[in-house]
Amino acid sequence: MPDYKVYYFNVKALGEPLRFLLSYGNLPFDDVRITREEWPALKPTMPMGQMPVLEVDGKKVHQSVAMSRYLANQVGLAGADDWENLMIDTVVDTVNDFRLKIAVVSYEPDDEIKEKKLVTLNNEVIPFYLEKLDDIARDNNGYLANSKLSWADIYFTAILDYLNYMTKSDLVANHPNLQRVVDNVTSIESIPMPMGQMPVLEVDGKRVHQSLAMCRYVAKQINLAGDNPLEALQIDAIVDTINDFRLKIAIVAYEPDDMVKEKKMITLNNEVIPFYLTKLNVIAKENNGHLVLGKPTWADVYFAGILDYLNYLTKTNLLENFPNLQEVVQKVLDNENVKAYIAKRPITEV
């Protein structure tokens, strides 16, 4: 058996399809995660000075799609003939075009130009690609090519979190056929859940992902999801607001450029955080110490559950001056079952 190594940064992005494919085939590999500090010294040793890089028996190769295609052949996820391979390549190249169109906007350094580009991206490019890909998935019974599992499905699923990160959205939320593609891949037991690929909820052996979707499902099982569609909508509106808040914090906290981060921190601390907390605090006051409907819902639990993480990202006590939000959290923490869980959970940094 060949000796495989995957070299990439400690992120998913373009390295994840390689990790998924190797894991699918149960092929042992060294997952070499390079730090930003290590990269300058290693860069000259990599083909074209870039990553990800796949090493096979000491031979290093680059180009993520070419490497994925090679691994697909090794693990039986390429097509059965030239025509099937053409169908797979067509979809993968389309997905990669989509990624590039998102990336060129996401990494635009000029805020004014970026804002203009985002209008076209969000109103035209993203809807166009997702509708086309969703139709393809529908026509292929929950797969992206040839009506069966192929490396096109693996590639799309593996980079989806990266696409969601760049667009600050859940791209497949309203595209059930693409969601089915993702579910078909994530339900494969050999597909790993590496760092950043969680949380995952397993119900009767079936694995699902996406934290909000999972919380909503669990909330329905324990009667915290509203009594009718309108109440469910009101809860979702609050949860999505909290998630928007989380994303705005996270994009600053994980900004790799210190100078850019420092500038973004000013806006975050002086505008974004006060705006969201003030609005949410008023909402909590109007709802008698809850975030919606004046009664316990999964919106309260979700907020209380991620608060420590938000405090960790901002290095602050976000609720220090917001007593109504403190009341929301305290009501959740006073629940006897939540108390029991907290008492036995492992101690972690965040």
MIVEX-279615 format. One line per 2 residues: their letters; for each residue x, y, z of C-alpha. Coordinates in steps of 0.05 Angstrom, whole numbers, plus 5000, padded with zeros to 4 digits. Layout:
BEGIN
A) X Y Z | ...
END
This chain:
BEGIN
MP) 5000 5000 5000 | 5027 5069 4982
DY) 5049 5116 5038 | 5004 5178 5036
KV) 5015 5246 5067 | 4970 5308 5061
YY) 5004 5375 5074 | 4959 5434 5088
FN) 4945 5488 5139 | 4904 5471 5201
VK) 4839 5486 5164 | 4791 5448 5120
AL) 4783 5487 5055 | 4820 5454 4997
GE) 4854 5401 5040 | 4789 5369 5063
PL) 4770 5334 4998 | 4836 5296 5001
RF) 4825 5277 5074 | 4754 5255 5059
LL) 4774 5212 4999 | 4831 5178 5036
SY) 4785 5165 5095 | 4730 5138 5050
GN) 4779 5087 5022 | 4805 5071 5092
LP) 4874 5089 5066 | 4921 5108 5124
FD) 4953 5177 5115 | 4993 5228 5153
DV) 4951 5291 5162 | 5007 5342 5166
RI) 4979 5409 5190 | 5027 5467 5177
TR) 5025 5529 5221 | 5031 5599 5192
EE) 5097 5605 5228 | 5125 5541 5196
WP) 5101 5558 5126 | 5155 5607 5103
AL) 5210 5555 5114 | 5170 5499 5081
KP) 5142 5539 5022 | 5205 5530 4978
TM) 5200 5454 4986 | 5129 5451 4959
PM) 5111 5446 4885 | 5094 5516 4860
GQ) 5103 5539 4932 | 5031 5524 4951
MP) 4987 5475 4988 | 4950 5429 4994
VL) 5002 5378 4973 | 4994 5303 4968
EV) 5055 5260 4979 | 5052 5189 4951
DG) 5112 5145 4968 | 5155 5207 4975
KK) 5132 5241 4911 | 5097 5308 4922
VH) 5042 5334 4876 | 4997 5394 4879
QS) 4931 5420 4849 | 4872 5400 4892
VA) 4825 5376 4837 | 4878 5334 4803
MS) 4897 5303 4869 | 4825 5289 4886
RY) 4814 5256 4818 | 4875 5211 4830
LA) 4851 5190 4898 | 4781 5178 4871
NQ) 4811 5127 4824 | 4846 5093 4881
VG) 4783 5087 4924 | 4732 5069 4870
LA) 4697 5136 4865 | 4715 5153 4793
GA) 4668 5137 4736 | 4658 5068 4704
DD) 4677 5095 4635 | 4701 5158 4600
WE) 4631 5186 4595 | 4617 5178 4669
NL) 4685 5211 4684 | 4665 5269 4639
MI) 4601 5278 4678 | 4639 5278 4744
DT) 4693 5326 4718 | 4639 5373 4692
VV) 4607 5379 4760 | 4672 5385 4799
DT) 4697 5440 4753 | 4630 5475 4761
VN) 4636 5471 4837 | 4707 5497 4832
DF) 4685 5555 4788 | 4633 5571 4841
RL) 4687 5569 4895 | 4732 5617 4856
KI) 4675 5666 4844 | 4661 5667 4919
AV) 4734 5672 4938 | 4750 5731 4893
VS) 4698 5771 4930 | 4712 5743 5000
YE) 4786 5761 4995 | 4776 5829 4963
PD) 4819 5876 5006 | 4782 5941 4987
DE) 4719 5946 5029 | 4683 5992 4981
IK) 4697 5948 4921 | 4680 5886 4961
EK) 4612 5915 4981 | 4595 5926 4907
KL) 4618 5857 4888 | 4577 5825 4944
VT) 4513 5852 4913 | 4526 5814 4849
LN) 4552 5753 4885 | 4492 5747 4932
NE) 4437 5767 4883 | 4462 5734 4820
VI) 4522 5687 4824 | 4504 5646 4886
PF) 4430 5636 4868 | 4449 5616 4796
YL) 4500 5563 4816 | 4459 5535 4874
EK) 4396 5528 4832 | 4434 5494 4776
LD) 4470 5447 4823 | 4406 5432 4861
DI) 4372 5413 4796 | 4430 5367 4779
AR) 4425 5334 4847 | 4350 5325 4838
DN) 4360 5294 4769 | 4413 5247 4797
NG) 4373 5222 4858 | 4413 5258 4910
YL) 4481 5254 4876 | 4518 5303 4831
AN) 4535 5256 4774 | 4513 5190 4744
SK) 4460 5179 4798 | 4510 5146 4845
LS) 4563 5165 4895 | 4625 5194 4863
WA) 4683 5239 4882 | 4641 5298 4858
DI) 4596 5288 4919 | 4656 5281 4965
YF) 4690 5343 4936 | 4627 5386 4943
TA) 4612 5363 5014 | 4684 5371 5037
IL) 4691 5443 5015 | 4621 5464 5035
DY) 4641 5489 5103 | 4694 5532 5070
LN) 4643 5561 5022 | 4596 5575 5080
YM) 4653 5608 5118 | 4668 5655 5059
TK) 4595 5673 5047 | 4576 5675 5121
SD) 4515 5633 5105 | 4487 5562 5102
LV) 4488 5554 5026 | 4447 5491 5022
AN) 4395 5510 5073 | 4342 5523 5020
HP) 4366 5471 4970 | 4341 5403 4992
NL) 4372 5363 4936 | 4442 5390 4952
QR) 4428 5377 5026 | 4413 5305 5005
VV) 4481 5301 4971 | 4514 5324 5035
DN) 4474 5275 5077 | 4493 5218 5030
VT) 4566 5234 5042 | 4565 5249 5116
SI) 4527 5185 5130 | 4586 5144 5106
ES) 4618 5116 5168 | 4689 5119 5142
IP) 4683 5194 5128 | 4717 5226 5188
MP) 4695 5283 5231 | 4762 5319 5238
MG) 4772 5383 5277 | 4723 5434 5251
QM) 4679 5381 5220 | 4636 5378 5282
PV) 4587 5382 5316 | 4552 5321 5287
LE) 4489 5290 5316 | 4479 5216 5307
VD) 4408 5190 5313 | 4397 5115 5307
GK) 4462 5109 5269 | 4447 5166 5221
RV) 4495 5225 5223 | 4473 5296 5209
HQ) 4509 5362 5214 | 4495 5437 5215
SL) 4488 5462 5286 | 4424 5502 5278
AM) 4388 5447 5240 | 4407 5397 5294
CR) 4386 5443 5351 | 4319 5455 5317
YV) 4308 5380 5310 | 4325 5366 5383
AK) 4282 5425 5405 | 4222 5393 5371
QI) 4235 5328 5409 | 4233 5365 5476
NL) 4177 5415 5461 | 4219 5478 5456
AG) 4205 5493 5383 | 4139 5531 5387
DN) 4067 5509 5385 | 4053 5528 5312
PL) 4089 5551 5248 | 4086 5624 5267
EA) 4118 5612 5335 | 4171 5569 5301
LQ) 4184 5627 5254 | 4192 5676 5311
ID) 4241 5630 5345 | 4281 5620 5281
AI) 4285 5695 5271 | 4318 5704 5339
VD) 4365 5644 5331 | 4387 5669 5263
TI) 4400 5737 5293 | 4444 5706 5347
ND) 4480 5666 5294 | 4492 5729 5252
FR) 4522 5760 5315 | 4566 5699 5325
LK) 4591 5702 5253 | 4607 5776 5257
IA) 4648 5763 5319 | 4682 5701 5291
IV) 4704 5734 5226 | 4743 5785 5267
AY) 4769 5737 5319 | 4798 5691 5266
EP) 4825 5746 5220 | 4898 5723 5207
DD) 4925 5793 5189 | 4939 5830 5254
MV) 4934 5899 5223 | 4868 5883 5189
KE) 4842 5851 5253 | 4859 5913 5294
KK) 4818 5957 5248 | 4760 5908 5247
MI) 4762 5904 5323 | 4746 5978 5328
TL) 4681 5970 5289 | 4664 5905 5325
NN) 4673 5933 5395 | 4644 6003 5382
EV) 4587 5986 5336 | 4570 5913 5323
IP) 4572 5885 5394 | 4534 5944 5427
FY) 4482 5942 5371 | 4466 5868 5377
LT) 4468 5865 5453 | 4425 5927 5462
KL) 4372 5899 5414 | 4373 5830 5445
NV) 4370 5859 5515 | 4307 5898 5497
IA) 4277 5835 5467 | 4292 5797 5531
KE) 4259 5852 5572 | 4197 5851 5530
NN) 4193 5775 5535 | 4199 5769 5611
GH) 4270 5742 5612 | 4264 5700 5549
LV) 4284 5715 5478 | 4218 5702 5444
LG) 4144 5687 5458 | 4152 5703 5532
KP) 4167 5631 5549 | 4225 5581 5546
TW) 4246 5561 5475 | 4308 5533 5443
AD) 4328 5605 5427 | 4343 5615 5501
VY) 4381 5550 5505 | 4421 5564 5441
FA) 4441 5633 5466 | 4461 5607 5535
GI) 4498 5549 5503 | 4543 5591 5458
LD) 4554 5650 5506 | 4619 5623 5535
YL) 4645 5616 5464 | 4626 5687 5447
NY) 4659 5712 5511 | 4721 5672 5492
LT) 4724 5702 5422 | 4715 5773 5447
KT) 4756 5764 5511 | 4700 5799 5550
NL) 4639 5786 5593 | 4589 5806 5540
LE) 4529 5808 5587 | 4561 5848 5643
NF) 4517 5909 5628 | 4456 5873 5601
PN) 4414 5847 5659 | 4356 5821 5617
LQ) 4402 5777 5577 | 4434 5754 5642
EV) 4364 5733 5664 | 4355 5692 5600
VQ) 4419 5654 5612 | 4406 5644 5686
KV) 4338 5613 5672 | 4370 5563 5626
LD) 4425 5547 5676 | 4374 5538 5732
NE) 4342 5480 5695 | 4357 5417 5735
NV) 4376 5376 5674 | 4423 5430 5649
KA) 4454 5435 5718 | 4466 5360 5718
YI) 4499 5362 5650 | 4544 5421 5670
AK) 4565 5385 5733 | 4591 5325 5695
RP) 4617 5356 5630 | 4693 5358 5619
IT) 4730 5422 5634 | 4751 5455 5569
EV) 4782 5521 5549 | 4720 5543 5513
END
